[in-house]
Amino acid sequence: MALLEVRSVSKSFGGLQALENCSLSVEEGEIAGVIGPNGSGKTTLFNVVTGYIRPDAGSVSLRGVPITGASPAKVFGLGIGRTFQITRIFARLSVLENMLVATQRHEGWLRSVIRAASSPAERERAMELLDFVDLSRLASLPAANLSFGQRKLLELAYVLVADPVVVLLDEPAGGVNPTLVNEIAERIRVLNRAGKTFLVVEHNMEFVMGICHRVTVMHQGGAILTGAPEQVRKDPRVLDAYLGGIDEDEESDGSQVDGAVDGT
Amino acid sequence: MRLARSLPWVAAAVLFGVFPILFSNPTITSIAVFSVIFMASATAWNGFSGYVCLGHAAFFGTGAYVLAIISTVANFSGGYGVFWLVPLGGLVAAAVAVPFGLVALRTRRHTFVVVTIAVFFIFQLLATNLSFTGGSSGKSTPTPPWMAVGYNDRFYYAALLCLVTAFAISVVIRRSRFGLQLFAIRDDEDRAAGLGVKVTRVKLIAFVISAFSVGMAGAIWAYFLGQVYPQFAFDPLFDLSIAIMAFFGGLGTLSGPLIGAAILESLQQYFTIQFSSDDLYLIAYGALFLIVILILPRGVVPTIASLGADRRARRAGQKAELPYGGLGAVASPRTHRTSSLSGLVRHASQDH
């Protein structure tokens, strides 16, 4: 049984079909990649899996348990963590407090009002992870002061705090300088070796081909092909999807959808 | 450091504790009662979640009417007994906040503000038109049998107790896990939801807690005035007042709403008495609001705090470099292990 299974999911926004009969599976312990041109439905797929968008049809299951339509908080509680394409951090909280947000989900409200915001064990774990992404010396700084690349690392780290079974990364290398791209790739690989499963959406082919065990190609809302990186690289359909086969109008429509979804 | 920080609080507590002993003039103590009632309300209103509610007068009025109606219906004789209705007023206001919040908290930002104003006016209309509220002639509360000397002091201490309660709740929440969740919602609600924060529940509970304290303040206010009318108990100016007080002092800080309410409410009462005009303070409020927006958009307390922080940073800045190093600041020896894209790909293929 696949760890994460997306079965025939469809979603349309008005007249635009963002996802159409899209299926995908992620096996335990792998780094799975999703590539595809702008507007092919990658981010919408993430939003469906993590509960931000309810699909029109199809199902999502984690270890065989259906999670379709569950709230984002519930999905996270079940063990699916994600980062966003445009990094989203809590700007007015300190870096360390950002890390602690994900530790908050366990208790009832009355207990949460009375209990201190974090326990020493939680802070220690948070600092370990900050160390892991090289941000520990900035722990007490407001997160607003971080650079774009540092925000990417912080977002990765604070998702890991809750120890999710699978982490969805939405363009982890987008807009980041090459040195940091390597750094991020290396961090992902280290975590994967320790047993963490990843699903990565990325435009940077080099990055995807470098870290992923399996790559799925999306085009016009559907998964058209899944295979090993070398296979995918050679497949004519991939070139077709990226370079031709669709006209300009559709392409620009599609990127609008991606943007609209991010804004929600 | 810790002592230095708690010293102003201790001083303020002592000052407020002995205030009626120092000033026995009923004009002044009356101003003090109103000020403390508004300090409690502004503290309770102070949105840690970043939601600006302009409908809290609905809770203030609910608390006021609960005290007036129950004391009338149950034939309370004036005296200390009536104060027992104050927490009840808070509880009813909190109960009212549940459906109010469930509706209003589905929206955000400007829409939320507008919805809260709309809901508030529904309350005002209800108070005017329902039979058990006494309609536009209002309800009166029992008259206490106390002597003129020290008459205000009882209300002052009751209001102070209410303020202490609201303040204590604020302090506890700020330090709690719940508080962190509220702050996370303030910065990015959807992201917080994606990290397991149950946003709807957290927002609603914060709303209800806030309504509780404001309801208590309203109940004391009603007893102090002796009479409640729909247009004064459910007063849109109450909403604007506590909002301006919190903004003026510094939204989201502990001391901001206290300082804002203490200054503004005293000024308002003073204006009213001095110029025997009820409306003059509105002009002053408008002017002040402009000043706050233009010069102190974050409020008095955060502005002063950041001035102090700047000075400290400048003093320390000579030796310590500020940690804004950008990417370079986090680059470590680790980054050199895979120094190019080809290296990246090679590493990956070795792994699998």
Chai-1 contact restraints between the chains, C-beta under 6 A:
chainA,res_idxA,chainB,res_idxB,connection_type,confidence,min_distance_angstrom,max_distance_angstrom,comment,restraint_id
A,P72,B,A193,contact,1.0,0.0,6.0,A-B,restraint_1
A,P72,B,G194,contact,1.0,0.0,6.0,A-B,restraint_2
A,A73,B,A193,contact,1.0,0.0,6.0,A-B,restraint_3
A,A73,B,G196,contact,1.0,0.0,6.0,A-B,restraint_4
A,A73,B,K198,contact,1.0,0.0,6.0,A-B,restraint_5
A,F76,B,G194,contact,1.0,0.0,6.0,A-B,restraint_6
A,F76,B,L195,contact,1.0,0.0,6.0,A-B,restraint_7
A,F76,B,G196,contact,1.0,0.0,6.0,A-B,restraint_8
A,G77,B,G196,contact,1.0,0.0,6.0,A-B,restraint_9
A,R88,B,D188,contact,1.0,0.0,6.0,A-B,restraint_10
A,R88,B,R191,contact,1.0,0.0,6.0,A-B,restraint_11
A,F90,B,A184,contact,1.0,0.0,6.0,A-B,restraint_12
A,F90,B,D187,contact,1.0,0.0,6.0,A-B,restraint_13
A,F90,B,D188,contact,1.0,0.0,6.0,A-B,restraint_14
A,A91,B,D187,contact,1.0,0.0,6.0,A-B,restraint_15
A,R92,B,D187,contact,1.0,0.0,6.0,A-B,restraint_16
A,L93,B,F183,contact,1.0,0.0,6.0,A-B,restraint_17
A,V101,B,A184,contact,1.0,0.0,6.0,A-B,restraint_18
A,V101,B,L195,contact,1.0,0.0,6.0,A-B,restraint_19
A,A102,B,L195,contact,1.0,0.0,6.0,A-B,restraint_20
A,Q104,B,R177,contact,1.0,0.0,6.0,A-B,restraint_21
A,Q104,B,Q181,contact,1.0,0.0,6.0,A-B,restraint_22
A,Q104,B,V197,contact,1.0,0.0,6.0,A-B,restraint_23
A,R105,B,G196,contact,1.0,0.0,6.0,A-B,restraint_24
A,W109,B,I205,contact,1.0,0.0,6.0,A-B,restraint_25
A,S112,B,R177,contact,1.0,0.0,6.0,A-B,restraint_26
A,S112,B,F178,contact,1.0,0.0,6.0,A-B,restraint_27
A,V113,B,S176,contact,1.0,0.0,6.0,A-B,restraint_28
A,V113,B,F178,contact,1.0,0.0,6.0,A-B,restraint_29
A,R115,B,S176,contact,1.0,0.0,6.0,A-B,restraint_30
A,R115,B,R177,contact,1.0,0.0,6.0,A-B,restraint_31
A,A116,B,R175,contact,1.0,0.0,6.0,A-B,restraint_32
A,A117,B,R177,contact,1.0,0.0,6.0,A-B,restraint_33
A,A117,B,L180,contact,1.0,0.0,6.0,A-B,restraint_34
A,D134,B,V330,contact,1.0,0.0,6.0,A-B,restraint_35
A,D134,B,S332,contact,1.0,0.0,6.0,A-B,restraint_36
A,L138,B,P323,contact,1.0,0.0,6.0,A-B,restraint_37
A,N145,B,Y324,contact,1.0,0.0,6.0,A-B,restraint_38
A,S147,B,G326,contact,1.0,0.0,6.0,A-B,restraint_39
A,S147,B,L327,contact,1.0,0.0,6.0,A-B,restraint_40
A,G149,B,L327,contact,1.0,0.0,6.0,A-B,restraint_41
A,Q150,B,V330,contact,1.0,0.0,6.0,A-B,restraint_42
A,T179,B,T335,contact,1.0,0.0,6.0,A-B,restraint_43
A,L180,B,L327,contact,1.0,0.0,6.0,A-B,restraint_44
A,N182,B,T338,contact,1.0,0.0,6.0,A-B,restraint_45
A,N182,B,L344,contact,1.0,0.0,6.0,A-B,restraint_46
A,E183,B,T335,contact,1.0,0.0,6.0,A-B,restraint_47
A,A185,B,L344,contact,1.0,0.0,6.0,A-B,restraint_48
A,E186,B,T338,contact,1.0,0.0,6.0,A-B,restraint_49
A,E206,B,L341,contact,1.0,0.0,6.0,A-B,restraint_50
A,G210,B,L344,contact,1.0,0.0,6.0,A-B,restraint_51
A,G210,B,V345,contact,1.0,0.0,6.0,A-B,restraint_52
A,G210,B,A348,contact,1.0,0.0,6.0,A-B,restraint_53
A,I211,B,A348,contact,1.0,0.0,6.0,A-B,restraint_54
